[in-house]
Amino acid sequence: MNTEHDGCNIRLTEDGKVVAVAEVETTDDPTVIRASLHTEAGHHPVATGARLVDAVLDLDETRQRHILEVSLPLGDVEALQRLRSRCRDVRTRPAGATCLADAELPSTP
């Protein structure tokens, strides 16, 4: 699986097909960054959600902020587990077919 960046947009591809995308945007609040994660329907490689979370958290724009507001597909356990393993104080709530999460980002060394 390949990771492609286009500014703050991330695409995970396999065999030339997009399997997951993340749209990342800064906010007027210099401490907050937002991300919307989406996994394409159908079969996708194991850990796709986790890899997408890693790609978002590894962006320079994300590392400069303190709070991540993220929406991800409800039931994407891999993505949620990776978010919880890499961030402090992750709070979630359902919103239809989406999981909304607020996460305290790790401090950069």
Backbone torsions as a table, in degrees:
resi	resn	phi	psi	omega
1	MET	NA	137.0	-179.4
2	ASN	-109.0	147.4	176.3
3	THR	-110.7	126.5	178.8
4	GLU	-118.8	135.1	178.3
5	HIS	-113.7	138.1	173.8
6	ASP	-134.6	86.5	-172.6
7	GLY	67.6	-120.0	179.7
8	CYS	-99.5	11.1	176.1
9	ASN	-101.4	136.9	-176.3
10	ILE	-123.8	136.5	175.6
11	ARG	-128.3	132.0	171.0
12	LEU	-101.2	126.6	-178.1
13	THR	-124.0	151.2	173.8
14	GLU	-140.9	126.4	-177.9
15	ASP	53.8	38.6	177.5
16	GLY	79.7	-2.3	179.7
17	LYS	-104.6	137.0	175.9
18	VAL	-73.9	125.0	178.6
19	VAL	-107.2	-20.9	179.6
20	ALA	-159.7	149.0	178.5
21	VAL	-137.1	154.0	173.2
22	ALA	-135.9	131.6	173.9
23	GLU	-109.0	122.7	-176.6
24	VAL	-116.3	133.9	179.6
25	GLU	-138.0	142.2	175.2
26	THR	-80.8	163.8	179.2
27	THR	-121.6	174.0	175.8
28	ASP	-67.0	-24.7	177.6
29	ASP	-81.2	117.5	-176.1
30	PRO	-67.3	-5.8	179.3
31	THR	-100.4	-8.5	-172.6
32	VAL	-117.3	139.8	172.2
33	ILE	-131.9	146.9	-178.2
34	ARG	-116.9	147.6	176.6
35	ALA	-142.1	142.7	175.3
36	SER	-120.8	117.7	-177.8
37	LEU	-104.7	138.3	-179.5
38	HIS	-141.1	132.3	175.3
39	THR	-110.7	131.1	-179.9
40	GLU	-63.4	152.0	178.8
41	ALA	-67.0	153.6	177.4
42	GLY	99.6	-169.8	-177.8
43	HIS	-73.7	136.8	174.7
44	HIS	-142.1	160.0	-177.0
45	PRO	-60.8	151.3	176.1
46	VAL	-58.1	141.7	176.4
47	ALA	72.7	18.4	177.5
48	THR	-59.5	-47.8	179.6
49	GLY	-61.4	-41.4	179.1
50	ALA	-64.6	-41.5	179.1
51	ARG	-65.7	-35.7	178.2
52	LEU	-66.8	-42.6	176.2
53	VAL	-60.8	-45.0	178.2
54	ASP	-57.7	-43.6	-179.0
55	ALA	-63.0	-40.2	178.2
56	VAL	-66.3	-46.7	-177.2
57	LEU	-68.7	-22.8	-178.9
58	ASP	-88.2	-5.3	176.5
59	LEU	-65.9	142.0	176.9
60	ASP	-58.7	-39.0	-179.8
61	GLU	-61.4	-37.5	179.8
62	THR	-71.3	-41.9	-178.1
63	ARG	-63.3	-20.3	-179.6
64	GLN	-87.1	-1.7	-177.5
65	ARG	-111.9	172.8	-178.5
66	HIS	-113.2	-25.9	-176.9
67	ILE	-126.4	134.2	173.5
68	LEU	-111.7	123.1	172.5
69	GLU	-103.6	116.9	-172.6
70	VAL	-130.7	143.4	170.8
71	SER	-115.2	136.6	-179.6
72	LEU	-144.4	159.5	-178.5
73	PRO	-59.9	132.3	175.8
74	LEU	-60.6	128.2	-179.2
75	GLY	98.2	-2.7	176.6
76	ASP	-81.6	81.2	-174.7
77	VAL	-63.3	-39.5	-179.4
78	GLU	-60.0	-44.8	-179.4
79	ALA	-65.7	-44.0	-179.0
80	LEU	-65.6	-41.8	178.0
81	GLN	-63.2	-40.8	179.0
82	ARG	-66.3	-39.7	177.2
83	LEU	-60.4	-45.1	179.4
84	ARG	-67.3	-32.0	-178.8
85	SER	-76.7	-25.4	-176.2
86	ARG	-102.7	-15.1	-177.0
87	CYS	-122.2	157.6	175.4
88	ARG	-94.6	154.2	171.1
89	ASP	46.6	66.8	177.8
90	VAL	-91.3	123.6	178.9
91	ARG	-116.8	131.6	-176.2
92	THR	-123.6	158.2	174.1
93	ARG	-156.9	143.0	178.6
94	PRO	-79.4	150.8	174.7
95	ALA	-147.1	87.5	-176.3
96	GLY	67.7	-123.9	179.8
97	ALA	-92.4	15.3	-176.0
98	THR	-121.6	149.7	171.5
99	CYS	-108.7	123.5	175.1
100	LEU	-99.1	135.0	-178.9
101	ALA	-136.3	142.8	171.4
102	ASP	-116.3	127.2	-175.8
103	ALA	-132.0	137.8	173.5
104	GLU	-81.6	119.9	-176.7
105	LEU	-74.8	148.6	178.2
106	PRO	-66.4	149.6	177.4
107	SER	-70.5	142.8	176.1
108	THR	-88.8	140.3	-177.9
109	PRO	-66.6	NA	NA
